[in-house]
Amino acid sequence: MGRQRGLVHISGQFDDVQLSIDGKHGIAKLSVPMTKDRIKNDPDLENTRKVNAEFKAASLATDTLQLCTCGHNYSFGDRYLRGRLLGKMSGIVRKGPGDFGKRLLEVIPNRGMLKKVPLDPSDPFATRLTTTMVVSVNADRNTATLTVPSFESKGRLKYPMGATHFKMFLCVGVLSDFQYVGGEAVYEAVNPDMNGVNADAYSGYMDVEGLNAGFQVIAALPGLPVLPSSAGLVVSMGIEFFFDVNSAYNLKAEGNAMMIYEVY
């Protein structure tokens, strides 16, 4: 590293020379541009390449997890949803077996990290309906059932002003493990044919007031595939509120909520 001579010191880059000012001194040093080829081949950037590889795994898994919400992430999630999900996927990669930069992203051993995740923390599903809810999944892990026993809406259902009815929905989707494959792809799903496959199902319209007789919602994956141990069934649930105008149900703009309930 050298110093600029003269009374006037400047900052900027000229060809391979980087000029800067440190206090009263002008500094000049050679600049080594961060090119794609350098990132790919420079031995000093080996750890950077490993971090980038595992970030790719987390990003691919995040894409799939969003698919597993049956597209509802766009209408129910806040602007920071993808970042939060990406953080969870990155945490799962760091827990995976294998060498740094090639660790396996395992879903089932880390499913606890995806339990009861609200799509919008500012208006979480958990505050909208506080009655007993039971989710069961069949042995092949391709069908989920939400059972809600009868309950008194008052004190159990928090609905927005003006709402007259509500609906519940259940969503299922497949989140596969991701493994290192190298090359341009870097990481790929262990089960590419079923990764991201999803389906949802809705209850009927129900009154927001009085005694609710209870209901059941069943969501099944298309084709009913038997899930291997290297894939998890992501089960999500949501609630939507409506107002009735001349027997036509209109969706409310507020109060609707959804969460990733659990992975099976």
NUKOL-987517 format. One record per residue: x, y, z of N, C-alpha, C, O in turn; residue in one letter. Coordinates in steps of 0.02 Angstrom, whole numbers, padded with zeros to 5 digits, always signed. Example, Ala and Ser with C-alpha at 12.3 -4.5 7.8 and 13.67 -1.06 7.14 Angstrom:
% residues 2
+00660-00284+00390+00615-00225+00390+00660-00165+00390+00712-00166+00423A+00642-00112+00354+00684-00053+00357+00645+00002+00394+00670+00057+00402S
This chain:
% residues 264
+00043-00060+00000+00000+00000+00000+00044+00062+00000+00091+00066+00040M+00030+00110-00045+00068+00172-00050+00027+00231-00030-00032+00226-00014G+00060+00291-00033+00025+00353-00017+00024+00398-00078+00069+00398-00119R-00030+00437-00083-00034+00487-00136+00011+00546-00118+00013+00568-00061Q+00048+00571-00167+00092+00628-00156+00058+00692-00183+00015+00688-00227R+00077+00748-00156+00049+00811-00178+00002+00841-00127-00011+00811-00075G-00024+00901-00142-00067+00937-00095-00139+00913-00097-00175+00917-00048L-00161+00889-00156-00230+00868-00165-00234+00792-00168-00200+00760-00207V-00276+00764-00126-00286+00691-00125-00356+00676-00150-00403+00712-00135H-00363+00623-00187-00427+00604-00216-00444+00532-00198-00402+00494-00176I-00508+00515-00209-00530+00446-00198-00565+00421-00260-00594+00460-00298S-00561+00356-00270-00592+00325-00330-00547+00270-00356-00495+00255-00327G-00567+00241-00410-00528+00186-00439-00509+00203-00511-00551+00226-00550Q-00446+00192-00527-00420+00203-00593-00384+00139-00615-00331+00122-00590F-00414+00105-00663-00388+00039-00684-00384-00006-00623-00434-00020-00591D-00323-00029-00607-00314-00075-00550-00291-00039-00487-00273-00072-00438D-00292+00027-00487-00269+00065-00430-00329+00095-00393-00370+00130-00423V-00334+00081-00329-00388+00108-00286-00360+00165-00244-00313+00155-00206Q-00389+00225-00252-00368+00283-00214-00419+00299-00160-00479+00297-00173L-00395+00315-00100-00440+00332-00045-00405+00382+00001-00345+00394-00005S-00444+00411+00046-00417+00461+00093-00428+00436+00164-00484+00420+00183I-00375+00433+00203-00377+00411+00272-00353+00469+00315-00293+00479+00323D-00401+00506+00344-00381+00565+00383-00351+00618+00337-00384+00642+00291G-00289+00635+00349-00254+00685+00308-00212+00654+00254-00179+00689+00215K-00212+00587+00251-00167+00553+00205-00206+00524+00147-00262+00499+00155H-00177+00528+00088-00204+00495+00030-00171+00427+00021-00110+00422+00024G-00211+00375+00011-00185+00307+00006-00198+00279-00064-00250+00292-00094I-00150+00243-00089-00156+00211-00154-00137+00137-00147-00085+00121-00118A-00180+00093-00173-00164+00022-00171-00194-00012-00231-00242+00012-00262K-00165-00070-00248-00191-00108-00304-00258-00138-00286-00268-00163-00230L-00304-00136-00332-00371-00164-00322-00376-00231-00356-00356-00238-00414S-00402-00279-00320-00415-00346-00349-00490-00353-00357-00524-00368-00307V-00518-00343-00416-00591-00345-00425-00620-00413-00407-00590-00465-00420P-00680-00411-00378-00715-00473-00358-00756-00496-00418-00815-00480-00424M-00726-00534-00462-00760-00559-00521-00790-00629-00507-00772-00662-00459T-00835-00649-00551-00865-00715-00545-00813-00769-00550-00816-00820-00515K-00764-00759-00595-00711-00809-00603-00668-00814-00541-00645-00868-00522D-00656-00756-00509-00615-00757-00448-00652-00794-00392-00622-00834-00356R-00716-00779-00384-00755-00813-00332-00755-00888-00343-00754-00927-00296I-00755-00908-00406-00760-00979-00423-00693-01015-00415-00693-01075-00400K-00636-00980-00423-00572-01015-00426-00520-00993-00375-00472-01030-00363N-00526-00934-00345-00475-00909-00300-00472-00953-00237-00522-00960-00203D-00413-00983-00222-00407-01025-00162-00423-00987-00097-00446-01018-00049P-00411-00922-00096-00425-00882-00036-00500-00875-00023-00520-00855+00032D-00541-00891-00072-00613-00882-00065-00649-00949-00058-00709-00955-00073L-00613-01000-00036-00643-01066-00029-00702-01066+00020-00753-01096+00005E-00695-01032+00076-00750-01030+00124-00809-00991+00097-00867-01007+00112N-00796-00940+00057-00850-00902+00026-00891-00947-00020-00952-00943-00021T-00856-00989-00058-00891-01036-00103-00934-01085-00063-00988-01103-00085R-00910-01107-00006-00947-01154+00035-01010-01121+00065-01063-01151+00067K-01001-01059+00088-01059-01023+00114-01111-01012+00059-01171-01021+00071V-01088-00994-00001-01135-00982-00056-01171-01047-00076-01230-01045-00093N-01137-01103-00073-01168-01167-00091-01224-01183-00043-01279-01202-00064A-01212-01177+00022-01263-01193+00071-01320-01142+00071-01376-01158+00088E-01304-01080+00053-01356-01031+00045-01402-01050-00013-01463-01039-00010F-01374-01079-00065-01415-01102-00121-01463-01157-00098-01521-01158-00119K-01439-01202-00056-01483-01255-00029-01541-01224+00010-01598-01244+00001A-01525-01176+00053-01577-01144+00093-01627-01107+00050-01687-01107+00063A-01602-01074-00003-01646-01036-00047-01693-01082-00086-01752-01067-00093S-01667-01138-00110-01709-01186-00146-01763-01215-00100-01820-01223-00120L-01743-01231-00039-01792-01259+00009-01844-01206+00028-01902-01224+00038A-01824-01143+00031-01872-01089+00045-01923-01083-00011-01983-01074+00001T-01899-01088-00073-01945-01087-00131-01998-01142-00123-02057-01131-00135D-01975-01202-00104-02021-01258-00097-02069-01247-00039-02128-01262-00045T-02043-01221+00016-02086-01210+00075-02142-01161+00058-02198-01169+00082L-02128-01112+00018-02179-01065-00004-02231-01101-00048-02291-01086-00043Q-02208-01146-00091-02255-01186-00130-02300-01228-00085-02359-01239-00100L-02272-01251-00029-02309-01293+00017-02366-01256+00052-02408-01287+00084C-02366-01190+00048-02423-01151+00075-02477-01143+00023-02524-01104+00033T-02471-01178-00034-02523-01177-00087-02532-01108-00116-02587-01090-00139C-02479-01068-00116-02483-01002-00144-02513-00950-00098-02515-00891-00116G-02535-00970-00040-02566-00923+00007-02515-00876+00039-02534-00826+00070H-02450-00891+00031-02399-00847+00060-02403-00776+00032-02385-00729+00066N-02427-00769-00029-02431-00703-00059-02486-00660-00028-02478-00599-00020Y-02542-00690-00010-02597-00652+00018-02597-00650+00094-02626-00604+00124S-02565-00698+00127-02566-00701+00200-02499-00680+00232-02497-00661+00290F-02445-00684+00194-02380-00668+00222-02365-00593+00220-02390-00557+00177G-02324-00570+00267-02301-00501+00265-02240-00495+00220-02218-00545+00191D-02213-00436+00213-02158-00424+00167-02093-00458+00187-02048-00466+00146R-02088-00478+00250-02027-00509+00274-02031-00585+00279-01986-00618+00306Y-02085-00614+00254-02096-00686+00262-02040-00727+00231-02013-00772+00264L-02022-00713+00170-01971-00754+00138-01905-00750+00177-01871-00800+00185R-01887-00691+00201-01826-00685+00239-01827-00727+00303-01777-00758+00321G-01885-00729+00337-01890-00770+00397-01885-00844+00380-01851-00882+00415R-01919-00865+00328-01916-00935+00308-01846-00954+00285-01822-01009+00299L-01813-00909+00250-01744-00922+00227-01698-00930+00288-01653-00972+00287L-01710-00891+00340-01669-00898+00400-01678-00966+00432-01630-00996+00457G-01740-00991+00432-01753-01057+00461-01719-01111+00419-01691-01159+00446K-01723-01104+00352-01692-01154+00309-01616-01153+00316-01584-01206+00315M-01588-01094+00324-01515-01089+00335-01495-01123+00400-01443-01156+00403S-01537-01115+00451-01523-01148+00514-01526-01224+00508-01487-01259+00540G-01572-01249+00467-01577-01321+00456-01516-01347+00419-01491-01401+00435I-01491-01309+00370-01430-01330+00334-01372-01336+00382-01333-01384+00379V-01366-01287+00427-01309-01288+00474-01311-01347+00521-01259-01367+00549R-01370-01376+00531-01375-01435+00575-01363-01500+00537-01360-01553+00568K-01357-01497+00471-01354-01557+00430-01287-01593+00433-01236-01563+00450G-01287-01658+00419-01225-01696+00417-01186-01681+00353-01214-01659+00303P-01120-01694+00355-01078-01685+00296-01028-01629+00306-01028-01595+00357G-00984-01620+00257-00933-01569+00259-00962-01500+00247-01013-01492+00213D-00930-01450+00276-00950-01381+00266-00952-01366+00191-00904-01380+00155F-01007-01338+00168-01015-01324+00097-01052-01378+00060-01073-01369+00003G-01061-01436+00093-01095-01492+00062-01145-01525+00110-01167-01581+00097K-01162-01490+00164-01206-01520+00214-01275-01535+00186-01302-01497+00145R-01303-01589+00209-01370-01610+00188-01423-01569+00224-01419-01560+00285L-01472-01545+00187-01529-01512+00217-01582-01565+00232-01614-01590+00186L-01590-01582+00296-01636-01635+00316-01699-01604+00347-01695-01564+00393E-01756-01624+00322-01819-01596+00345-01845-01628+00409-01857-01593+00458V-01854-01693+00408-01887-01727+00465-01848-01720+00530-01880-01705+00581I-01781-01728+00532-01747-01720+00596-01751-01649+00625-01739-01639+00684P-01767-01600+00582-01769-01531+00604-01839-01499+00598-01846-01438+00594N-01889-01542+00597-01957-01516+00585-01982-01470+00640-02027-01430+00629R-01953-01476+00699-01973-01432+00754-01961-01358+00739-01993-01315+00770G-01915-01343+00694-01900-01274+00676-01955-01243+00633-01957-01183+00623M-02000-01286+00608-02055-01262+00565-02123-01273+00598-02173-01283+00563L-02125-01272+00663-02188-01284+00699-02221-01219+00718-02190-01176+00750K-02284-01212+00700-02326-01154+00717-02291-01088+00698-02281-01045+00741K-02274-01083+00635-02242-01023+00608-02295-00978+00577-02325-00997+00527V-02309-00919+00605-02359-00874+00575-02333-00844+00510-02274-00827+00506P-02376-00836+00460-02355-00804+00399-02351-00729+00407-02315-00695+00370L-02387-00703+00456-02383-00632+00472-02384-00625+00548-02438-00628+00578D-02327-00615+00580-02324-00612+00653-02365-00555+00683-02384-00558+00741P-02379-00503+00644-02418-00447+00670-02492-00464+00678-02527-00429+00715S-02515-00517+00644-02585-00539+00651-02585-00616+00647-02610-00644+00597D-02560-00649+00698-02551-00722+00694-02616-00761+00698-02665-00739+00728P-02616-00818+00666-02674-00862+00666-02694-00882+00737-02753-00887+00753F-02644-00892+00779-02656-00917+00847-02701-00872+00888-02731-00895+00936A-02706-00808+00870-02749-00762+00907-02819-00759+00879-02863-00729+00910T-02830-00788+00820-02895-00784+00787-02944-00838+00811-03003-00824+00821R-02920-00898+00819-02962-00953+00841-02926-00991+00897-02874-01021+00885L-02953-00989+00957-02917-01016+01015-02952-01077+01044-02941-01093+01103T-02993-01110+01005-03026-01171+01029-02983-01232+01014-02930-01226+00984T-03006-01290+01035-02969-01353+01023-02968-01369+00949-03019-01368+00915T-02908-01384+00923-02899-01406+00854-02853-01466+00852-02800-01466+00883M-02873-01518+00816-02834-01579+00812-02816-01592+00739-02860-01594+00696V-02751-01599+00725-02728-01617+00658-02700-01687+00660-02659-01704+00702V-02724-01729+00614-02699-01797+00609-02677-01810+00537-02705-01783+00490S-02626-01852+00530-02598-01869+00465-02596-01945+00459-02578-01980+00507V-02614-01971+00400-02615-02044+00391-02545-02073+00388-02496-02036+00385N-02541-02139+00387-02476-02174+00391-02432-02159+00330-02371-02155+00337A-02462-02150+00272-02423-02136+00211-02403-02062+00206-02365-02043+00162D-02427-02021+00252-02412-01949+00255-02430-01913+00190-02391-01873+00164R-02489-01929+00164-02512-01893+00105-02580-01860+00115-02607-01828+00070N-02608-01869+00174-02674-01840+00189-02674-01813+00260-02653-01847+00307T-02698-01753+00268-02704-01722+00335-02777-01705+00349-02814-01686+00303A-02797-01712+00411-02865-01698+00432-02865-01650+00491-02832-01661+00541T-02902-01595+00483-02911-01547+00537-02980-01557+00567-03031-01553+00533L-02982-01571+00632-03045-01582+00667-03053-01529+00722-03010-01522+00765T-03108-01493+00719-03122-01442+00770-03189-01459+00802-03241-01455+00770V-03188-01479+00866-03251-01495+00901-03294-01433+00910-03271-01377+00898P-03357-01443+00930-03403-01387+00940-03375-01337+00990-03341-01356+01038S-03389-01273+00979-03365-01221+01025-03411-01161+01021-03446-01150+00971F-03411-01123+01074-03448-01061+01078-03404-01006+01050-03349-00994+01075E-03427-00972+00997-03385-00922+00964-03362-00866+01010-03305-00843+01005S-03406-00844+01056-03388-00790+01101-03328-00810+01144-03331-00861+01180K-03276-00771+01141-03216-00786+01180-03168-00833+01146-03111-00840+01168G-03190-00866+01092-03147-00914+01057-03128-00891+00986-03075-00910+00960R-03171-00850+00956-03160-00827+00888-03153-00751+00888-03199-00715+00907L-03096-00727+00866-03084-00655+00861-03093-00635+00788-03051-00652+00746K-03146-00599+00773-03160-00583+00704-03161-00507+00694-03176-00470+00741Y-03146-00483+00634-03144-00411+00622-03214-00381+00620-03262-00416+00607P-03218-00318+00634-03282-00283+00634-03316-00289+00566-03284-00279+00514M-03379-00306+00567-03417-00311+00505-03420-00381+00477-03459-00393+00431G-03380-00427+00503-03381-00496+00477-03443-00532+00501-03464-00524+00559A-03472-00573+00458-03531-00613+00476-03517-00687+00472-03551-00727+00505T-03466-00707+00433-03451-00778+00424-03375-00788+00419-03337-00741+00408H-03355-00850+00427-03284-00867+00419-03278-00937+00387-03325-00977+00389F-03220-00949+00359-03203-01015+00332-03133-01034+00356-03091-00990+00367K-03122-01098+00364-03056-01124+00379-03031-01163+00318-03070-01192+00281M-02965-01163+00309-02936-01205+00256-02874-01241+00282-02841-01218+00329F-02860-01296+00251-02803-01338+00268-02761-01348+00205-02788-01360+00151L-02696-01342+00212-02651-01348+00154-02597-01399+00170-02568-01398+00225C-02582-01443+00122-02528-01491+00130-02479-01484+00071-02500-01470+00015V-02416-01494+00085-02365-01489+00033-02304-01530+00051-02291-01543+00110G-02266-01551+00001-02207-01594+00012-02144-01552+00010-02130-01517-00039V-02105-01557+00063-02039-01525+00067-01986-01579+00071-01981-01615+00121L-01947-01585+00018-01896-01637+00014-01831-01615+00047-01819-01555+00055S-01790-01664+00067-01721-01649+00085-01685-01623+00023-01706-01636-00034D-01629-01586+00033-01589-01562-00023-01517-01586-00012-01490-01582+00043F-01486-01610-00066-01418-01637-00062-01371-01601-00111-01393-01575-00162Q-01307-01599-00093-01257-01568-00135-01243-01612-00196-01231-01672-00190Y-01244-01580-00255-01230-01617-00317-01173-01584-00357-01149-01614-00406V-01151-01525-00338-01098-01491-00373-01121-01461-00439-01181-01458-00454G-01072-01437-00478-01088-01409-00543-01127-01344-00538-01125-01311-00486G-01162-01327-00591-01202-01266-00592-01262-01271-00545-01283-01220-00517E-01290-01330-00537-01348-01339-00494-01331-01331-00420-01371-01304-00382A-01272-01354-00400-01246-01351-00332-01286-01397-00285-01257-01444-00256V-01350-01385-00276-01393-01427-00234-01456-01445-00273-01479-01407-00316Y-01483-01504-00258-01546-01525-00288-01588-01562-00236-01563-01588-00187E-01653-01564-00248-01698-01600-00205-01685-01675-00209-01673-01701-00264A-01687-01710-00153-01678-01783-00153-01737-01816-00187-01729-01869-00218V-01795-01786-00182-01856-01813-00212-01887-01761-00260-01938-01731-00244N-01856-01751-00318-01878-01696-00361-01948-01704-00388-01982-01654-00401P-01972-01766-00398-02038-01777-00428-02095-01756-00382-02148-01738-00405D-02084-01760-00317-02137-01742-00271-02124-01678-00233-02168-01653-00198M-02064-01651-00239-02047-01590-00203-02092-01532-00225-02095-01515-00284N-02127-01502-00177-02170-01445-00191-02241-01462-00210-02283-01417-00217G-02257-01526-00218-02326-01546-00234-02371-01525-00176-02353-01536-00118V-02429-01496-00190-02471-01470-00137-02545-01474-00154-02563-01485-00212N-02587-01465-00104-02659-01463-00112-02690-01431-00051-02662-01433+00003A-02749-01399-00061-02784-01370-00004-02858-01388-00006-02883-01409-00058D-02892-01379+00049-02963-01393+00055-02994-01344+00104-02961-01322+00151A-03058-01327+00092-03092-01277+00132-03152-01306+00169-03183-01354+00146Y-03167-01275+00225-03230-01289+00260-03286-01250+00225-03273-01212+00178S-03347-01260+00248-03402-01218+00224-03402-01152+00262-03362-01141+00307G-03447-01107+00242-03455-01043+00278-03489-01056+00345-03537-01094+00349Y-03464-01023+00397-03492-01030+00464-03503-00962+00495-03466-00915+00482M-03556-00957+00537-03570-00894+00571-03516-00878+00621-03487-00922+00653D-03502-00813+00628-03450-00792+00676-03478-00788+00747-03439-00781+00794V-03544-00792+00756-03573-00787+00822-03612-00850+00839-03632-00889+00796E-03622-00860+00905-03662-00917+00929-03622-00980+00936-03561-00979+00937G-03657-01035+00942-03627-01101+00951-03608-01131+00883-03651-01139+00839L-03545-01148+00876-03522-01182+00815-03524-01257+00827-03496-01281+00876N-03555-01294+00782-03565-01366+00792-03501-01406+00782-03500-01466+00793A-03447-01372+00761-03385-01408+00747-03381-01427+00674-03432-01428+00639G-03322-01441+00650-03313-01456+00579-03248-01496+00568-03208-01504+00614F-03240-01519+00507-03181-01558+00488-03161-01538+00417-03204-01529+00373Q-03096-01532+00406-03069-01516+00340-03015-01568+00324-02971-01582+00365V-03018-01597+00263-02970-01649+00243-02935-01626+00179-02968-01610+00130I-02869-01625+00180-02829-01607+00121-02784-01666+00103-02749-01693+00147A-02784-01686+00040-02745-01743+00017-02701-01724-00043-02723-01687-00086A-02640-01749-00044-02594-01737-00100-02621-01769-00164-02649-01824-00161L-02612-01738-00221-02633-01768-00284-02597-01834-00297-02536-01838-00290P-02635-01886-00314-02605-01951-00327-02588-01991-00265-02568-02049-00271G-02595-01961-00207-02582-01994-00143-02514-02031-00142-02512-02091-00129L-02458-01996-00155-02393-02028-00151-02374-02047-00080-02393-02012-00033P-02338-02101-00072-02313-02121-00006-02247-02084+00005-02199-02093-00033V-02244-02044+00057-02184-02003+00068-02128-02043+00098-02138-02080+00146L-02067-02037+00071-02008-02070+00100-01984-02031+00161-02008-01976+00175P-01936-02059+00196-01910-02027+00256-01870-01963+00239-01857-01922+00283S-01852-01956+00176-01813-01897+00154-01858-01840+00131-01836-01796+00095S-01921-01841+00151-01968-01787+00134-02018-01779+00191-02035-01828+00225A-02041-01718+00201-02090-01705+00253-02154-01677+00224-02153-01645+00171G-02209-01690+00258-02273-01662+00238-02285-01599+00279-02294-01601+00340L-02284-01542+00245-02295-01478+00278-02370-01465+00282-02403-01463+00230V-02396-01457+00341-02468-01445+00351-02478-01374+00377-02450-01355+00428V-02517-01336+00340-02532-01266+00359-02607-01258+00365-02646-01296+00337S-02627-01208+00402-02699-01193+00409-02710-01118+00411-02666-01080+00431M-02770-01098+00389-02786-01027+00387-02859-01014+00399-02901-01060+00397G-02875-00951+00410-02944-00930+00422-02958-00868+00382-02916-00823+00378I-03017-00864+00352-03038-00807+00313-03105-00782+00338-03148-00822+00358E-03115-00717+00337-03178-00687+00361-03215-00653+00304-03185-00626+00258F-03282-00657+00307-03325-00631+00254-03382-00590+00284-03398-00597+00343F-03412-00547+00242-03474-00513+00261-03526-00529+00208-03513-00530+00148F-03586-00541+00232-03642-00564+00190-03682-00504+00165-03707-00463+00204D-03689-00500+00099-03731-00448+00068-03780-00484+00021-03760-00507-00032V-03843-00487+00041-03894-00519+00000-03874-00591-00020-03878-00611-00078N-03853-00628+00031-03833-00699+00023-03771-00709-00019-03758-00765-00041S-03732-00656-00030-03667-00663-00064-03612-00648-00013-03614-00597+00022A-03562-00693-00010-03509-00686+00040-03450-00647+00009-03424-00666-00044Y-03431-00594+00042-03377-00551+00019-03318-00555+00067-03327-00547+00128N-03259-00567+00041-03199-00576+00083-03179-00510+00115-03174-00458+00081L-03168-00512+00181-03144-00453+00217-03070-00442+00200-03033-00488+00185K-03050-00379+00203-02981-00361+00187-02935-00370+00248-02874-00372+00240A-02964-00377+00308-02923-00383+00367-02946-00443+00409-03001-00468+00401E-02902-00464+00454-02919-00518+00500-02901-00587+00476-02900-00634+00516G-02888-00596+00411-02871-00662+00384-02800-00681+00406-02755-00639+00406N-02790-00743+00424-02725-00764+00451-02710-00836+00434-02755-00876+00419A-02645-00852+00435-02623-00919+00416-02557-00935+00452-02518-00891+00468M-02546-00999+00465-02483-01021+00494-02462-01089+00466-02505-01130+00448M-02398-01101+00464-02372-01168+00452-02380-01204+00519-02347-01187+00568I-02422-01255+00520-02439-01287+00584-02385-01335+00606-02360-01331+00662Y-02366-01382+00562-02315-01431+00581-02293-01470+00519-02326-01468+00467E-02237-01504+00525-02211-01548+00472-02214-01620+00498-02193-01634+00554V-02239-01665+00457-02248-01735+00477-02206-01780+00432-02206-01841+00442Y
